[in-house]
Amino acid sequence: MDTIYIGGGTPSFISTTHIQRLLEHILSKINVADNNLEITMECNPDDMDERKIREIASLPVNRVSMGVQTFDSQLLNVLGRRHNNEEVYFATETLRKYGISNISLDLMYGLPGQSIEMLNEDIERILDLAPCHISTYMLSYEEGTPLWRNLRKGIIREVDEELGEKMYFTIISKLKERGYEHYELSNFALPGKRSRHNSSYWHEKKYLGLGAGAHSYDGDSRQWNIPNVNRYTHNVMEGSSVVDGREELSEYDKYNDIITTTLRTCEGINLKELSKRFPRRIMRKAQENAEKLLYEGELESISNGNIRIAEQYLFVSDAVMREMIVLED
């Protein structure tokens, strides 16, 4: 293995002693590739006082990901976030003070009532912090959440698609101007600072998910654990299986997975290379789809023989990828 990612949920909320025990146990069980492990921990800015940061820095953690989301206090309140701007600045500065300089910050856009001017202010503030990595996400409304309920009640309004698209391309333009590489649909990195862990998902690497609701991939199948924490814990204590489901992948599944992951990246895909792995019946249709999308300008060829989504179509990338999917006859 060459990456460990502690996150999903809020690991900074629990004691550092627990994280230390967890990492010690994992590291005692695995073979480390090239002795060069990327260990990321997700943290909330409001959990990060100096004591907590000092403790995190004493762990083998060498990368921290924090959810900033926005620097607008009213929008933070709409999102139900607990932190404030001072906590973000303090956490970023103090992490560097204690030797963790590989910092990734999350920024959201398309927030209720957000304007382009407000987004530009957020972009300038996050650039002032000079993180190695920035992830950007358009707000989505998950059924059952407070935001979703407020949307249904008309308390807040969703931004229209035209504004959302303008915001997305504003982010791309401004981050590129400041030296960030747009290496995946939602992710930007300074040179050499791509997320190795997230890149593994986009480039077909196998991964092992530990914990309630965690997913794993072994190259031939996907499996997922029991999502309920109490049930998951009970099964662990009883020595029972924690696997909740498993899906064996057909050749069509594997090809389509590549389309919906690798095509998210700036490198795109190489159909000639894929033809060495997949049956002719799949690749014949894939080539037909690609030729149509290249002709229409939604895909573009790049110098290494790969094809990728043309920049002007990145905001509607889901629709482009759907056109590249091959369904079983």
Secondary structure, 3 states (H helix, E strand, C coil): CCEEEECCCCHHHCCHHHHHHHHHHHHHHCCCHHHCCEEEEEECHHHCCHHHHHHHHCCCCCEEEEEEECCCHHHHHHHCCCCCHHHHHHHHHHHHHCCCCCEEEEEEECCCCCCHHHHHHHHHHHHHCCCCEEEEEECCCCCCCHHHHHHHHCCCCCCCHHHHHHHHHHHHHHHHHCCCEEEECCEEECCCCCCHHHHHHHCCCCECCCCCCCEEECCCEEEEECCCHHHHHHHHHHCCCCEEEEEECCHHHHHHHHHHHHCCECCCECHHHHCCCCCHHHHHHHHHHHHHHHHHCCEEECCCCCEEECHHHHHHHHHHHHHHCCCCC
